[in-house]
């Protein structure tokens, strides 16, 4: 089992490794950790410029030497697995076992614990990663997040060009503000005890939304009449490929849009961890309206 003694003691200043630190969620987590006085180290695939107060390790999460360097002196790791294949994570897990930090893993609410095989490749790789971390004895805290509101930033080019957002339709989910996920993540990362109150949290927004609902909220925030246009699968695929997205990712996104069932699940886990209710997508749209103007 991991040695968690390094994170004991009220005066200990936690050292946290944030993977995916350059992403929408990772940036929010880093900022909040800094605000709480933690020592923060980021692991990024490419140099993005210095960030005051943040140590940076540049490299691939699948490279054991890079991971080994990044883990030196680290108390806890926020782990975002970036691949659609869990096989390369075995070397990562070996390094985690050797250094024994606390592990907080970002997963997805799309996982169905009652089935042997998940609905799509994205949910499947998250299920495999959860199993891999548990089977290794790392006792991870798993944060199953619903669809992040920040994903809608991908619509910005379309909204700058017109009033229609087109793309593959997906089942409705309780879209969650990435700022809430970041707050919940930091609460878990900075919890100084050997075993958390629970090892699985399901982080959702307060209401279940379709893509059309999200576009409508953006329209209200922008004071424009916007609409969502669902594209046939083949056309959606060809457009995503033309945009330069990797083919495996495109196929995984298409599979998710076709096979993933609707989720009507909402939880109070954001409030349990942060002390306040999860924010609405409407609020997120108002706060980020300038990005779509």
VENUR-V100184 format. One record per pair of residues at least 4 apart in sequence whose ideal C-beta (glycine too) atoms are under 8 Angstrom apart, sorted by the first residue. I is the first residue (numbers start at 1). GAP is how many residues later the second one is. If there is no record, write none. Layout:
BEGIN
I,GAP  I,GAP
END
This chain:
BEGIN
1,136  1,138  2,95  2,98  2,99  2,100  2,101  2,135  2,136  2,137  3,97  4,4  4,96  4,98  4,190  6,6  6,69  6,95  7,5  7,7  7,68  7,69  7,95  7,185  8,4  8,184  8,186  9,183  10,182  12,63  12,180  13,24  13,25  13,26  14,24  14,25  14,61  14,62  14,175  14,176  14,178  15,23  15,24  15,26  15,58  15,59  15,60  15,61  16,17  16,22  16,23  16,24  16,25  16,58  16,59  16,60  16,61  16,62  16,173  16,174  17,24  17,25  17,26  17,53  17,54  17,57  17,59  17,60  17,61  17,84  18,8  18,11  18,12  18,15  18,22  18,23  18,24  18,25  18,60  19,7  19,23  19,24  19,42  19,58  19,59  19,60  19,61  20,5  20,6  20,23  20,58  20,60  20,62  20,86  21,5  21,6  21,8  21,9  21,21  21,22  21,23  21,33  21,35  22,4  22,5  22,20  22,22  22,23  22,24  22,26  23,4  23,57  24,4  24,124  24,126  24,129  24,154  25,4  25,55  25,81  25,123  25,125  25,153  25,156  25,157  25,160  26,4  26,16  26,52  26,54  27,4  28,4  28,150  28,151  28,153  28,154  29,4  29,49  29,153  29,156  29,157  29,160  30,4  30,10  30,12  30,21  30,24  31,4  31,151  32,4  32,150  32,151  32,154  33,5  33,7  33,153  33,156  33,157  34,4  34,6  34,19  34,20  36,150  36,154  38,151  38,152  39,16  40,13  40,14  40,15  41,13  41,14  41,15  41,16  41,29  41,33  42,9  42,12  42,13  42,14  42,15  43,14  43,16  43,18  43,23  43,24  43,27  44,4  44,12  44,13  44,14  45,13  45,14  45,15  45,16  45,37  46,12  47,9  47,11  50,4  50,6  51,5  57,9  57,12  57,13  59,4  59,6  59,7  59,10  59,11  60,6  61,5  61,6  61,20  61,21  61,31  62,21  62,26  62,27  62,29  62,30  63,4  64,4  64,27  64,28  64,30  64,31  65,4  66,4  67,4  67,24  67,25  67,28  67,29  68,4  68,27  68,30  68,31  70,4  71,6  71,24  71,25  71,28  71,30  72,27  74,25  74,27  75,26  75,27  76,25  76,26  76,27  76,28  76,113  77,19  77,24  77,25  77,26  77,27  78,26  78,28  78,107  78,111  79,24  79,25  79,26  79,27  79,61  80,26  81,5  81,8  81,24  81,44  81,45  81,48  83,5  83,6  83,42  84,37  84,38  84,41  84,164  84,165  84,168  85,40  86,39  86,42  86,43  86,46  88,4  89,4  89,40  89,43  90,4  90,42  91,4  92,4  93,4  93,39  93,40  93,43  93,45  94,4  95,4  96,4  96,5  96,7  96,37  96,40  96,42  97,39  97,40  97,41  102,37  102,39  102,87  103,30  103,35  103,36  103,37  103,38  104,36  104,37  104,38  104,39  104,81  104,84  104,85  105,24  105,25  105,28  105,35  105,36  105,37  105,38  106,37  106,39  106,75  106,79  107,4  107,19  107,22  107,23  107,35  107,36  107,37  107,38  108,14  108,15  108,18  108,36  108,37  108,38  109,35  109,36  109,37  109,64  109,65  109,93  109,94  109,95  109,154  109,156  110,8  110,9  110,10  110,12  110,13  110,16  110,146  110,150  110,153  111,7  111,12  111,15  111,16  111,19  111,33  112,6  112,7  112,11  117,7  118,5  118,6  118,8  118,9  119,4  119,136  119,137  119,140  119,141  119,142  120,4  120,132  120,135  120,136  120,139  120,140  121,4  121,127  121,130  121,131  121,134  121,135  122,4  122,130  122,131  122,133  122,134  123,4  123,133  123,137  124,4  125,4  126,4  127,4  128,4  129,4  130,4  130,10  130,12  131,4  132,4  133,5  133,7  133,9  134,4  134,5  134,6  139,56  139,60  140,59  141,47  141,55  141,58  141,59  141,60  142,57  142,58  142,59  143,38  143,41  143,42  143,45  143,58  143,60  144,56  144,57  144,58  144,59  145,31  145,36  145,58  146,27  146,28  146,29  146,30  146,56  146,57  146,58  146,59  146,117  146,119  147,4  147,23  147,26  147,27  147,28  147,29  148,27  148,28  148,29  148,30  148,33  149,26  149,27  149,28  149,29  149,56  149,132  149,135  150,28  152,62  152,66  153,135  153,138  155,4  155,10  155,12  155,60  155,63  155,137  156,4  156,135  156,136  157,4  158,4  158,6  158,7  158,8  159,4  159,6  159,59  159,63  159,67  159,133  160,132  160,133  163,56  163,61  163,62  163,63  163,64  164,62  164,63  164,64  164,65  165,46  165,50  165,61  165,62  165,63  165,64  166,62  166,63  166,64  166,65  166,73  167,44  167,61  167,63  167,64  167,69  167,72  168,62  168,63  168,65  168,68  168,85  168,86  168,89  169,41  169,42  169,59  169,61  169,62  169,88  170,41  170,86  170,87  170,90  171,89  171,90  171,91  171,92  172,36  172,37  172,38  172,41  172,90  172,91  172,92  173,31  173,35  173,36  173,89  173,90  174,30  174,31  174,32  174,33  174,34  174,35  174,89  174,90  174,91  174,92  175,30  175,34  175,39  175,106  176,4  176,5  176,27  176,28  176,29  176,94  176,102  177,4  177,28  177,101  177,102  177,103  177,104  177,106  177,107  178,4  179,4  179,100  179,105  180,4  180,23  180,25  180,90  180,94  180,98  180,99  181,4  181,22  181,89  182,4  183,4  183,87  183,90  183,91  184,4  184,17  184,19  184,85  184,86  184,89  184,90  185,4  186,4  187,4  187,86  187,87  188,8  188,13  188,85  191,5  201,68  201,71  201,72  202,63  202,65  202,67  203,64  203,66  203,67  203,75  204,61  204,62  204,63  204,65  204,66  204,74  205,4  205,61  205,73  205,74  205,75  205,76  206,60  206,71  206,72  206,73  206,74  207,59  207,73  207,74  208,54  208,55  208,56  208,58  209,4  209,5  209,8  209,72  210,4  210,18  211,4  211,17  211,19  212,4  212,15  212,16  213,4  213,68  214,4  214,14  214,67  214,71  215,4  215,11  215,12  215,13  216,4  216,10  216,11  216,12  217,4  217,64  217,65  217,68  218,4  218,8  218,67  218,71  218,74  219,4  219,5  219,6  219,7  219,8  220,62  220,65  221,61  221,64  221,65  221,67  221,68  221,71  222,4  222,67  222,70  222,71  231,4  231,5  231,8  232,4  233,4  233,21  233,24  233,25  234,4  235,4  236,4  236,18  236,21  237,4  237,13  237,14  237,17  238,4  239,4  240,5  240,10  240,13  240,14  241,4  241,6  241,9  245,4  245,5  245,8  246,4  247,4  248,4  249,4  250,4  251,4  252,4  253,4  254,4  255,4  256,4  268,4  268,9  269,4  270,4  270,6  270,7  270,8  271,4  271,5  271,6  271,7  279,4  279,5  280,4  281,4  282,4  283,4  284,4  285,4  288,4  289,4
END
